[in-house]
Amino acid sequence: MQSSWKRLRRNKGAVAGLLVIVLSVFISATAYLIAPDNTPDANRMVLEIEGQHPGFNITMLAIRKELTVKSAPVYERVLSGQKPVQTWIPIRSWQFRDSVLVVQRYVDESTSREEVYPLTDIWYGKGMVPAERIPDGQLQALIQRERLLHRTYWLGTDKFGRDILSRLIIGTRVSLGVGCIAVIISLSIGVLLGAVAGYFKGRTDDIVMWLVNVVWSMPTLLLVFALTLALGKGFWQVFIAVGLTMWVGVARIIRGQVLAIRELEFVEAARALGYTHFRIITKHILPNIMGPVMVVAAGNFATAIVVEAGLSFLGVGVQPPQPSWGLMIKENYNFIITHNPLLALAPGIAIMLLVLAFNLLGNGLRDALDVRSKI
């Protein structure tokens, strides 16, 4: 194990891929804590600023909602974000006049309109001093500091005025989640059927390989479509559909590995000692083929990310408003031929980097776990 780790560390591509994966996992775990827009699914819409370029700056006036929204507990904010407690109004300029705030509301790039807001309607909050008890000068300072928000959209906004960077960050959860669940499902089915077929051979092998060949002959995308339509559209359905289409490759590889190992002396010795088939497979054969299993898992992870992105782009994967990199490309691909191509290129680049990272790690694991390699 130590020698394999040393070989893996010497592979710069594999180490770079591992670092990208670790960073993606960290971003996924802390998505709502680090995203500029921490509302559920990063779905805060400000329609006036739709389709803006990266680096767009705007001042937002935060005013209370008509319905009071309670602050979510910490664990809920980490898992699903905080429902917006304020409505954001984009403004070009503002000034205080007596007991009112006069703003030039941003309508579009060339249009604005004047609006007036009483200071008492802007300042609010649980546990705060009522606006009527605060001198005008202090109230103006509080509003300027806490209700006039200067926002920068580093990757721009989509056609609904949502922050692309926030949706990109939270979309990491979907890609890693689909990859993880799909790999677990595909390995569970593939390892089981592959090990049974390779160990028992004969009629059992024929039946399993017939099933593998039948599934293998079906176009992957068509099979995923059928499963998605049968299970319905949605987040968890994508996990199952992708996982159930990826087990055939695992089963073929595991079968070949088991066929080679079952003829070795230590397996013959285990049979001679009277061990059960289950114990021989789980205790003696499977631990010796974990290397190929890890390589296949890394490759399947990358494949699952691409398949999920394709399904979401076609509209049968993750459904709006939940952010998915494939869905983000679908929503913004028309900007590629207009004035703001980065809105669609950003999620595409994210898919490319994460898939490349898993492929590099898989290649590195293949070389590191090869017993014929020199230390």
SULMO-V276473 format. One line per field, one symbol per residue. phi: phi as a letter, one per 20 degrees, with the letter a starting at -180 (. if undefined). psi: psi as a letter, one per 30 degrees, with the letter a starting at -180 (. if undefined). Layout:
BEGIN
phi->???
psi->???
END
This chain:
BEGIN
phi->.fffffffffeffffffffffffffffffdgfedfgdefgmldfecffdfmefgnfdbedeecfefefdffffgffffecndffecdedfcebbaecldcddceffdbfccbbecccfffeeebqfnefggfedggffffffffeddddedcefdncefdmefffffffffgfffffffffffffffffffffffffffellfffffffffffffffeggffffgfffffeneqffffgfffffddffffffffgfffgfffeffffffffffnffgfffffedegfecfggfffffffffffffffffffffenddfdgeffcfffffffcffffeddbfffefgffffffffffffffffffffffeffefef
psi->eeeeeeeeffjeeeeeeeeeeeeeeeeeegefffkejglkghgjkiffgkhllkgkklkkjjlllekkkkklleeeeeegakkkflkkjklelllkjcglkkljkjeafgklkklkkkeffeklkkflkkeffkkeeeeeeeeeeffjkjkkjegalafggljeeeeeeffeeeeeeeeeeeeeeeeeeeeeeeeeeeefabeeeeeeeeeeeeeefkkeeeeeeeeeeeflkleeeeeeeeeffgfeeeeeeeeeeeeeefflefeeeeeefgkleeeeeefeeeffgfeeeeeeeeeeeeeeeeeeeeeeefggbkklgkkkeeeeeefgfffegcfiffefeeeeeeeeeeeeeeeeeeeeeeeegjfflk.
END
